[in-house]
Amino acid sequence: MLEFRKVEKLFPGVRALKGIDFEVKKGEVVGLVGENGAGKSTLMKVIYGAYQHDGGEVLVNGRPTRLSNPREAMQAGIGMVFQEQSLIPSLSVMENIFLGFEQQFVNFGVIRWKRMAEAARRQLAKVHLDVDPYATTSALSFAQRQMVELAKVLALEERVEGDLVILLDEPTSVLSRQEVGLLFQRVRELRTRAAFIFVSHRLDEVIEISDRIYVLKDGEVVDVVAGQGASAEHIQRKMVGREISKAYYREEKQKPCGEQVLVEARGLCRAGHYEDISFRLRRGEVLSLVGVEGAGGEEIMRTVFGLEKPDGGTLALKGQPVRSFSPVHAVRSGVGYIPRERKVEGIVAGMSVCENMTLSQMGSYSAGGVMKRGPERRMASEWVQRLEIKTPSIDANAGKLSGGNQQKVVISKWRSGGCDIILLDHPTRGVDVGAKENIYEVVREMCADGCGVLLMADTLEEAIGLSHTVAVIKDGRIARWFDCTPGSKPTLYDLVHYMI
């Protein structure tokens, strides 16, 4: 159905794809894995028509093709579910599903909204999502928006003759296991008339769903393995070019936390989100909030950063009561926030890596309203090297970096500014195994420097491995506390028992 022959893609200063050979056969699921910056997203965008290849040949159904834009790709039966989502938040769910294809609902120049809503409900039923088609997309949760994105792609079934090619770029990154199971079930059902390209850093899921797996490193295919019986360890070695450390979460570097309390919450409550939340975060401590999607952990974290105001209770930062809940006050108190949706809230796309790093501390790099470029650039270069950020230069557009490298830029923004209260909301979501090691190392360094870290981890294993303390949240309340001293850490089953 789809074939790449020696495909090249060039950007200024970067050869993103280096002679890629790649093929997708009818009805199969092809896995695509590699470190951030290995070329996965670039390859997907060439397939989808968002980028045009600079060398080699692309064939669709055996015919040489050059897709000039995503609309041409969709007309050829190629759809994509993006990692960072392509929905327009201000539009309704049904408008997003049929964006660019509204003509089918138009009579005499007027859109028949009821007909569009009925059609949208049919698409949403495919992914078992029960939301109002008239609802504004921004009002949905991330997981719900991800399912709307999938429904949008599946709408191609009604518009295209023949088989589809559906690209899934990190579709499971914030889905629950139940939602992942539903997605995989739908993928298997559609294999009779669709082939899939599945990109994920969760190797167990790639192995579970894929027929074949392509491993990319530095813009090249370094291995192709059969999905059945594939070894995650073998794939990891090919991805990073080295053995993965057995001390994955750096537990040997976990030291007892200090006595000073950096954050103290007493009886915090916010209607519909959380109730009677009390905790203390000390210097050198990693405190994890774990729970199912919607349990309230993210809202608690956003309250600490001043993005949301509680209805009751008290919050103190370094012993000082918080009376004005705002990010400005939080940053002045030494709080840094690494959000889940890094592309929306973490970085400013269009600005350089260097500029993003100094956004929160411009006063330190300016005099009389003029930026001191020398010190600013030296700091940025130091953190690029320290976090192993893959970028052509510190002047490169941060929005063009891979997801994992964007996350590292966000972390360096707060850490370089001296913040000692760090809020990590799924810091390794969509980040490859090698980049995760870098982030875990940084977490340990922050604790050694006296920072306190409030964490919402991507997996329970991550929460257990990194944390000094775990608070299990269920239905907006803290259901159980666990001490995570090395050698006596709780098990996954201990946490799950109180989560559900």
JOZI-V650009 format. One record per pair of residues at least 24 apart in sequence whose ideal C-beta (glycine too) atoms are under 8 Angstrom apart, sorted by the first residue. I is the first residue (numbers start at 0). J is the second residue. D is the distance in whole Angstrom. If there is no record, write none. Layout:
# JOZI-V650009
i=I j=J d=D
i=I j=J d=D
This chain:
# JOZI-V650009
i=0 j=24 d=6
i=0 j=25 d=5
i=0 j=59 d=7
i=0 j=60 d=6
i=0 j=162 d=6
i=0 j=164 d=6
i=0 j=194 d=5
i=1 j=46 d=7
i=1 j=57 d=8
i=1 j=58 d=7
i=1 j=59 d=6
i=1 j=77 d=8
i=1 j=164 d=5
i=1 j=194 d=7
i=2 j=57 d=7
i=2 j=58 d=4
i=2 j=61 d=8
i=3 j=42 d=8
i=3 j=45 d=8
i=3 j=55 d=7
i=3 j=56 d=8
i=3 j=57 d=6
i=3 j=58 d=8
i=4 j=55 d=6
i=4 j=56 d=4
i=4 j=57 d=8
i=4 j=58 d=7
i=5 j=54 d=7
i=5 j=55 d=4
i=5 j=56 d=7
i=6 j=42 d=8
i=6 j=45 d=7
i=6 j=52 d=5
i=6 j=54 d=7
i=6 j=55 d=4
i=6 j=56 d=7
i=6 j=57 d=6
i=7 j=52 d=6
i=7 j=53 d=5
i=7 j=54 d=3
i=7 j=55 d=5
i=8 j=38 d=8
i=8 j=41 d=5
i=8 j=42 d=8
i=8 j=45 d=6
i=8 j=50 d=6
i=8 j=52 d=6
i=8 j=53 d=6
i=9 j=53 d=5
i=10 j=391 d=8
i=10 j=399 d=7
i=11 j=391 d=7
i=12 j=391 d=4
i=12 j=392 d=7
i=12 j=395 d=8
i=13 j=391 d=5
i=14 j=218 d=6
i=15 j=41 d=4
i=15 j=218 d=5
i=16 j=41 d=6
i=16 j=42 d=6
i=16 j=45 d=7
i=16 j=52 d=7
i=16 j=218 d=5
i=17 j=217 d=7
i=17 j=218 d=4
i=17 j=219 d=5
i=18 j=54 d=8
i=18 j=55 d=7
i=18 j=219 d=7
i=19 j=55 d=7
i=19 j=218 d=8
i=19 j=219 d=7
i=19 j=220 d=6
i=20 j=220 d=6
i=21 j=213 d=6
i=21 j=220 d=7
i=23 j=164 d=6
i=23 j=194 d=5
i=23 j=196 d=6
i=24 j=194 d=7
i=25 j=162 d=6
i=25 j=194 d=6
i=26 j=162 d=8
i=26 j=190 d=5
i=26 j=191 d=7
i=26 j=192 d=8
i=26 j=193 d=8
i=26 j=194 d=6
i=27 j=190 d=7
i=27 j=194 d=6
i=27 j=195 d=8
i=27 j=210 d=4
i=27 j=211 d=7
i=28 j=186 d=6
i=28 j=190 d=7
i=28 j=194 d=7
i=28 j=195 d=4
i=28 j=196 d=8
i=28 j=197 d=6
i=28 j=208 d=5
i=28 j=209 d=5
i=28 j=210 d=5
i=28 j=226 d=8
i=29 j=194 d=7
i=29 j=195 d=7
i=29 j=196 d=5
i=29 j=197 d=7
i=29 j=209 d=6
i=29 j=210 d=7
i=29 j=211 d=6
i=29 j=212 d=8
i=29 j=213 d=7
i=30 j=197 d=5
i=30 j=198 d=8
i=30 j=199 d=8
i=30 j=205 d=4
i=30 j=206 d=7
i=30 j=208 d=7
i=30 j=209 d=3
i=30 j=211 d=7
i=30 j=212 d=4
i=30 j=213 d=7
i=30 j=226 d=6
i=31 j=196 d=6
i=31 j=197 d=7
i=31 j=198 d=5
i=31 j=212 d=8
i=31 j=213 d=5
i=31 j=215 d=7
i=32 j=198 d=7
i=32 j=199 d=7
i=32 j=200 d=7
i=32 j=202 d=7
i=32 j=205 d=6
i=32 j=212 d=6
i=32 j=213 d=7
i=32 j=214 d=6
i=32 j=215 d=7
i=32 j=234 d=6
i=32 j=238 d=6
i=33 j=214 d=6
i=33 j=215 d=3
i=33 j=216 d=6
i=33 j=238 d=6
i=33 j=431 d=7
i=34 j=216 d=7
i=34 j=238 d=5
i=34 j=239 d=6
i=34 j=403 d=8
i=34 j=431 d=4
i=34 j=432 d=8
i=34 j=433 d=5
i=34 j=434 d=7
i=35 j=389 d=7
i=35 j=401 d=4
i=35 j=402 d=6
i=35 j=403 d=3
i=35 j=404 d=6
i=35 j=430 d=6
i=35 j=431 d=5
i=35 j=434 d=5
i=36 j=217 d=8
i=36 j=389 d=4
i=36 j=400 d=8
i=36 j=401 d=5
i=36 j=403 d=7
i=36 j=404 d=6
i=37 j=215 d=4
i=37 j=216 d=5
i=37 j=217 d=6
i=37 j=218 d=7
i=37 j=238 d=7
i=37 j=431 d=8
i=38 j=215 d=5
i=38 j=217 d=7
i=38 j=218 d=4
i=38 j=219 d=8
i=39 j=168 d=8
i=39 j=198 d=5
i=39 j=215 d=6
i=39 j=401 d=8
i=40 j=82 d=7
i=40 j=168 d=7
i=40 j=198 d=8
i=40 j=401 d=6
i=40 j=402 d=8
i=41 j=218 d=8
i=42 j=215 d=7
i=43 j=79 d=7
i=43 j=166 d=5
i=43 j=168 d=6
i=43 j=196 d=7
i=43 j=198 d=7
i=46 j=72 d=7
i=46 j=77 d=6
i=46 j=79 d=8
i=46 j=164 d=7
i=46 j=166 d=6
i=46 j=196 d=7
i=47 j=72 d=5
i=47 j=77 d=6
i=47 j=79 d=5
i=47 j=166 d=6
i=48 j=72 d=4
i=48 j=77 d=7
i=59 j=164 d=8
i=60 j=161 d=8
i=70 j=99 d=6
i=73 j=99 d=8
i=73 j=155 d=6
i=73 j=158 d=8
i=73 j=159 d=8
i=74 j=159 d=7
i=75 j=159 d=8
i=76 j=155 d=6
i=76 j=159 d=4
i=76 j=161 d=6
i=76 j=162 d=7
i=76 j=163 d=5
i=76 j=164 d=6
i=77 j=163 d=7
i=77 j=164 d=5
i=77 j=165 d=8
i=77 j=166 d=7
i=78 j=151 d=8
i=78 j=152 d=4
i=78 j=153 d=8
i=78 j=155 d=5
i=78 j=163 d=7
i=78 j=164 d=8
i=78 j=165 d=5
i=78 j=166 d=7
i=79 j=152 d=7
i=79 j=165 d=8
i=79 j=166 d=4
i=79 j=167 d=8
i=79 j=168 d=7
i=80 j=145 d=8
i=80 j=148 d=5
i=80 j=149 d=5
i=80 j=152 d=6
i=80 j=165 d=7
i=80 j=166 d=7
i=80 j=167 d=5
i=80 j=168 d=6
i=80 j=170 d=5
i=81 j=148 d=7
i=81 j=168 d=5
i=82 j=168 d=4
i=82 j=169 d=4
i=82 j=172 d=7
i=82 j=198 d=8
i=82 j=402 d=6
i=82 j=429 d=6
i=83 j=340 d=8
i=83 j=342 d=5
i=83 j=343 d=8
i=83 j=402 d=7
i=84 j=144 d=6
i=84 j=145 d=7
i=84 j=148 d=6
i=85 j=148 d=7
i=86 j=136 d=5
i=86 j=144 d=6
i=86 j=147 d=6
i=86 j=148 d=6
i=86 j=151 d=8
i=87 j=136 d=7
i=88 j=135 d=7
i=88 j=136 d=5
i=88 j=137 d=4
i=89 j=135 d=7
i=89 j=136 d=8
i=89 j=137 d=7
i=90 j=135 d=7
i=90 j=136 d=6
i=91 j=132 d=7
i=91 j=133 d=5
i=91 j=134 d=6
i=91 j=135 d=6
i=91 j=136 d=7
i=92 j=119 d=6
i=92 j=123 d=7
i=92 j=130 d=6
i=92 j=131 d=7
i=92 j=132 d=5
i=92 j=133 d=7
i=92 j=134 d=5
i=92 j=136 d=6
i=92 j=139 d=7
i=92 j=147 d=6
i=93 j=118 d=8
i=93 j=119 d=4
i=93 j=132 d=4
i=93 j=133 d=7
i=95 j=136 d=6
i=95 j=147 d=6
i=95 j=151 d=6
i=96 j=122 d=6
i=96 j=123 d=8
i=96 j=132 d=8
i=96 j=147 d=7
i=96 j=150 d=6
i=96 j=151 d=5
i=96 j=154 d=6
i=97 j=154 d=7
i=98 j=151 d=8
i=100 j=154 d=8
i=100 j=158 d=7
i=118 j=154 d=8
i=119 j=150 d=8
i=122 j=150 d=4
i=122 j=151 d=7
i=122 j=153 d=6
i=122 j=154 d=5
i=123 j=147 d=7
i=123 j=150 d=5
i=125 j=150 d=6
i=125 j=153 d=5
i=125 j=185 d=7
i=126 j=150 d=5
i=126 j=153 d=7
i=126 j=181 d=7
i=126 j=182 d=8
i=126 j=185 d=7
i=127 j=181 d=6
i=140 j=292 d=7
i=140 j=293 d=7
i=141 j=173 d=5
i=141 j=339 d=7
i=141 j=340 d=7
i=142 j=173 d=6
i=142 j=174 d=6
i=142 j=175 d=7
i=142 j=178 d=6
i=142 j=292 d=6
i=145 j=170 d=7
i=145 j=173 d=7
i=145 j=174 d=6
i=146 j=178 d=7
i=149 j=182 d=7
i=149 j=185 d=8
i=153 j=185 d=8
i=153 j=189 d=8
i=156 j=192 d=8
i=161 j=192 d=8
i=162 j=192 d=5
i=162 j=193 d=6
i=162 j=194 d=7
i=163 j=189 d=8
i=163 j=192 d=7
i=163 j=193 d=4
i=163 j=194 d=7
i=164 j=193 d=7
i=164 j=194 d=5
i=164 j=195 d=8
i=164 j=196 d=7
i=165 j=189 d=7
i=165 j=193 d=5
i=165 j=194 d=7
i=165 j=195 d=5
i=165 j=196 d=7
i=166 j=195 d=8
i=166 j=196 d=5
i=166 j=198 d=8
i=167 j=195 d=6
i=167 j=196 d=7
i=167 j=197 d=5
i=167 j=198 d=7
i=167 j=199 d=8
i=168 j=198 d=5
i=169 j=198 d=6
i=169 j=199 d=6
i=169 j=200 d=7
i=169 j=402 d=8
i=169 j=429 d=5
i=170 j=197 d=8
i=170 j=199 d=8
i=171 j=199 d=6
i=171 j=201 d=6
i=171 j=204 d=6
i=172 j=199 d=8
i=172 j=200 d=8
i=172 j=428 d=5
i=172 j=429 d=5
i=172 j=457 d=8
i=173 j=292 d=8
i=173 j=339 d=7
i=173 j=425 d=7
i=173 j=428 d=6
i=175 j=291 d=7
i=175 j=292 d=6
i=179 j=204 d=7
i=183 j=207 d=7
i=183 j=208 d=6
i=200 j=429 d=6
i=200 j=430 d=6
i=200 j=431 d=5
i=200 j=432 d=7
i=202 j=231 d=4
i=202 j=234 d=6
i=202 j=235 d=7
i=202 j=432 d=8
i=203 j=231 d=6
i=205 j=234 d=8
i=206 j=231 d=7
i=206 j=234 d=8
i=214 j=238 d=6
i=216 j=240 d=7
i=235 j=432 d=5
i=238 j=431 d=7
i=238 j=432 d=7
i=238 j=433 d=7
i=239 j=431 d=8
i=239 j=432 d=7
i=239 j=433 d=4
i=243 j=432 d=6
i=243 j=433 d=8
i=243 j=436 d=7
i=244 j=436 d=7
i=247 j=436 d=7
i=247 j=439 d=7
i=247 j=464 d=7
i=248 j=439 d=6
i=248 j=461 d=7
i=248 j=464 d=3
i=248 j=465 d=5
i=249 j=439 d=5
i=249 j=440 d=6
i=249 j=442 d=8
i=249 j=443 d=5
i=250 j=464 d=6
i=250 j=485 d=5
i=251 j=485 d=8
i=252 j=443 d=4
i=252 j=447 d=7
i=253 j=443 d=7
i=253 j=446 d=8
i=253 j=467 d=7
i=253 j=485 d=5
i=254 j=283 d=6
i=254 j=446 d=7
i=254 j=447 d=7
i=255 j=283 d=7
i=255 j=467 d=8
i=256 j=281 d=5
i=256 j=282 d=6
i=256 j=283 d=4
i=256 j=284 d=4
i=256 j=446 d=8
i=256 j=451 d=8
i=256 j=467 d=5
i=257 j=281 d=6
i=257 j=282 d=4
i=257 j=283 d=5
i=257 j=284 d=8
i=257 j=449 d=7
i=258 j=282 d=8
i=259 j=317 d=8
i=260 j=315 d=8
i=260 j=317 d=8
i=260 j=318 d=7
i=261 j=316 d=7
i=261 j=317 d=6
i=261 j=419 d=7
i=261 j=420 d=5
i=261 j=451 d=4
i=262 j=303 d=6
i=262 j=314 d=7
i=262 j=315 d=7
i=262 j=316 d=6
i=262 j=420 d=6
i=262 j=451 d=6
i=262 j=453 d=7
i=263 j=314 d=7
i=263 j=315 d=5
i=263 j=318 d=8
i=264 j=299 d=8
i=264 j=303 d=8
i=264 j=312 d=7
i=264 j=313 d=7
i=264 j=314 d=5
i=264 j=315 d=8
i=265 j=312 d=6
i=265 j=313 d=5
i=265 j=314 d=8
i=266 j=311 d=7
i=266 j=312 d=4
i=266 j=313 d=7
i=267 j=299 d=7
i=267 j=302 d=7
i=267 j=309 d=5
i=267 j=311 d=7
i=267 j=312 d=4
i=267 j=313 d=8
i=267 j=314 d=6
i=268 j=309 d=6
i=268 j=310 d=6
i=268 j=311 d=5
i=268 j=312 d=6
i=269 j=298 d=6
i=269 j=302 d=7
i=269 j=307 d=7
i=269 j=308 d=8
i=269 j=309 d=5
i=269 j=310 d=5
i=270 j=310 d=6
i=272 j=298 d=4
i=272 j=307 d=8
i=272 j=475 d=6
i=273 j=298 d=6
i=273 j=299 d=6
i=273 j=472 d=7
i=273 j=475 d=4
i=273 j=476 d=7
i=274 j=475 d=5
i=274 j=476 d=6
i=275 j=312 d=8
i=275 j=476 d=6
i=275 j=477 d=8
i=276 j=312 d=7
i=276 j=476 d=8
i=276 j=477 d=6
i=277 j=312 d=8
i=277 j=477 d=8
i=278 j=470 d=6
i=278 j=477 d=7
i=280 j=420 d=7
i=280 j=451 d=4
i=280 j=452 d=8
i=280 j=453 d=6
i=281 j=451 d=6
i=282 j=419 d=7
i=282 j=449 d=5
i=282 j=450 d=7
i=282 j=451 d=6
i=283 j=446 d=5
i=283 j=447 d=7
i=283 j=449 d=6
i=283 j=450 d=7
i=283 j=451 d=7
i=283 j=467 d=8
i=284 j=446 d=7
i=284 j=451 d=5
i=284 j=452 d=7
i=284 j=467 d=5
i=284 j=468 d=7
i=285 j=442 d=7
i=285 j=446 d=6
i=285 j=452 d=5
i=285 j=454 d=6
i=285 j=465 d=5
i=285 j=466 d=5
i=285 j=467 d=5
i=285 j=468 d=8
i=286 j=451 d=7
i=286 j=452 d=7
i=286 j=453 d=5
i=286 j=454 d=7
i=286 j=466 d=7
i=286 j=467 d=7
i=286 j=468 d=5
i=286 j=469 d=8
i=286 j=470 d=7
i=287 j=454 d=5
i=287 j=455 d=7
i=287 j=456 d=6
i=287 j=462 d=4
i=287 j=465 d=7
i=287 j=466 d=4
i=287 j=468 d=7
i=287 j=469 d=5
i=287 j=470 d=7
i=288 j=453 d=7
i=288 j=454 d=7
i=288 j=455 d=5
i=288 j=470 d=5
i=288 j=472 d=6
i=289 j=455 d=8
i=289 j=456 d=7
i=289 j=459 d=6
i=289 j=462 d=5
i=289 j=469 d=6
i=289 j=470 d=7
i=289 j=471 d=6
i=289 j=472 d=7
i=289 j=494 d=6
i=289 j=498 d=7
i=290 j=471 d=6
i=290 j=472 d=4
i=290 j=473 d=6
i=290 j=498 d=6
i=291 j=473 d=8
i=291 j=498 d=6
i=291 j=499 d=6
i=294 j=472 d=5
i=294 j=473 d=6
i=294 j=474 d=7
i=294 j=475 d=7
i=294 j=498 d=7
i=295 j=472 d=5
i=295 j=474 d=8
i=295 j=475 d=4
i=295 j=476 d=8
i=296 j=455 d=5
i=296 j=472 d=5
i=297 j=339 d=7
i=297 j=424 d=6
i=297 j=455 d=6
i=299 j=472 d=8
i=300 j=336 d=8
i=300 j=422 d=5
i=300 j=424 d=6
i=300 j=453 d=6
i=300 j=455 d=6
i=301 j=336 d=8
i=303 j=329 d=7
i=303 j=334 d=7
i=303 j=420 d=8
i=303 j=422 d=6
i=303 j=453 d=7
i=304 j=329 d=5
i=304 j=334 d=6
i=304 j=336 d=4
i=304 j=422 d=6
i=305 j=329 d=4
i=305 j=334 d=8
i=306 j=336 d=8
i=316 j=420 d=7
i=317 j=420 d=8
i=330 j=359 d=6
i=330 j=418 d=8
i=332 j=420 d=7
i=333 j=417 d=7
i=333 j=418 d=5
i=333 j=419 d=5
i=333 j=420 d=5
i=334 j=418 d=6
i=334 j=420 d=4
i=334 j=421 d=8
i=334 j=422 d=7
i=335 j=359 d=7
i=335 j=412 d=7
i=335 j=413 d=3
i=335 j=414 d=7
i=335 j=416 d=7
i=335 j=418 d=4
i=335 j=420 d=7
i=335 j=421 d=5
i=335 j=422 d=7
i=336 j=413 d=7
i=336 j=422 d=5
i=336 j=424 d=7
i=337 j=406 d=7
i=337 j=409 d=5
i=337 j=410 d=6
i=337 j=413 d=7
i=337 j=421 d=7
i=337 j=422 d=7
i=337 j=423 d=5
i=337 j=424 d=6
i=337 j=426 d=5
i=338 j=409 d=8
i=338 j=424 d=5
i=339 j=424 d=4
i=339 j=425 d=5
i=339 j=428 d=6
i=339 j=455 d=8
i=341 j=402 d=7
i=341 j=405 d=5
i=341 j=406 d=5
i=341 j=409 d=6
i=342 j=398 d=8
i=342 j=402 d=8
i=342 j=405 d=7
i=345 j=405 d=7
i=345 j=406 d=7
i=345 j=408 d=8
i=345 j=409 d=4
i=346 j=397 d=5
i=346 j=398 d=7
i=346 j=405 d=5
i=346 j=408 d=6
i=346 j=409 d=6
i=347 j=397 d=7
i=347 j=398 d=8
i=348 j=396 d=7
i=348 j=397 d=6
i=348 j=398 d=3
i=349 j=396 d=6
i=349 j=398 d=6
i=350 j=396 d=7
i=350 j=397 d=6
i=350 j=398 d=8
i=351 j=393 d=7
i=351 j=394 d=5
i=351 j=395 d=6
i=351 j=396 d=6
i=351 j=397 d=6
i=352 j=379 d=6
i=352 j=383 d=7
i=352 j=388 d=7
i=352 j=390 d=5
i=352 j=392 d=8
i=352 j=393 d=5
i=352 j=394 d=7
i=352 j=395 d=6
i=352 j=397 d=5
i=352 j=400 d=7
i=352 j=408 d=6
i=353 j=379 d=4
i=353 j=393 d=4
i=353 j=394 d=6
i=354 j=397 d=8
i=355 j=397 d=5
i=355 j=408 d=5
i=355 j=409 d=8
i=355 j=412 d=6
i=356 j=382 d=6
i=356 j=408 d=6
i=356 j=411 d=5
i=356 j=412 d=5
i=356 j=415 d=6
i=357 j=412 d=8
i=357 j=415 d=8
i=358 j=412 d=6
i=359 j=412 d=6
i=359 j=413 d=7
i=359 j=416 d=5
i=359 j=418 d=8
i=360 j=415 d=7
i=360 j=416 d=4
i=360 j=417 d=8
i=363 j=416 d=7
i=378 j=415 d=6
i=382 j=411 d=4
i=382 j=414 d=8
i=382 j=415 d=5
i=383 j=411 d=8
i=385 j=411 d=8
i=386 j=410 d=7
i=386 j=411 d=6
i=386 j=437 d=6
i=386 j=441 d=7
i=387 j=434 d=8
i=387 j=437 d=5
i=402 j=429 d=5
i=402 j=430 d=7
i=403 j=429 d=7
i=403 j=430 d=4
i=403 j=431 d=6
i=403 j=434 d=4
i=404 j=434 d=8
i=406 j=430 d=6
i=406 j=434 d=8
i=406 j=438 d=7
i=407 j=434 d=7
i=407 j=437 d=7
i=407 j=438 d=7
i=410 j=438 d=7
i=410 j=441 d=6
i=414 j=441 d=7
i=414 j=445 d=7
i=418 j=450 d=7
i=419 j=448 d=8
i=419 j=449 d=6
i=419 j=450 d=5
i=419 j=451 d=7
i=420 j=450 d=7
i=420 j=451 d=5
i=420 j=453 d=7
i=421 j=445 d=6
i=421 j=450 d=5
i=421 j=451 d=7
i=421 j=452 d=5
i=421 j=453 d=7
i=422 j=452 d=8
i=422 j=453 d=5
i=423 j=452 d=6
i=423 j=453 d=7
i=423 j=454 d=5
i=423 j=455 d=7
i=424 j=455 d=5
i=425 j=455 d=6
i=425 j=456 d=7
i=425 j=457 d=5
i=426 j=454 d=8
i=426 j=457 d=8
i=427 j=456 d=8
i=427 j=457 d=5
i=427 j=461 d=7
i=428 j=457 d=5
i=439 j=464 d=8
i=439 j=465 d=7
i=459 j=491 d=5
i=459 j=494 d=5
i=459 j=495 d=7
i=460 j=491 d=7
i=462 j=494 d=8
i=463 j=488 d=5
i=463 j=489 d=6
i=463 j=490 d=8
i=463 j=491 d=7
i=463 j=494 d=7
i=464 j=488 d=8
i=469 j=494 d=7
i=471 j=497 d=4
i=471 j=498 d=6
i=473 j=497 d=6
i=473 j=498 d=6
i=473 j=499 d=8
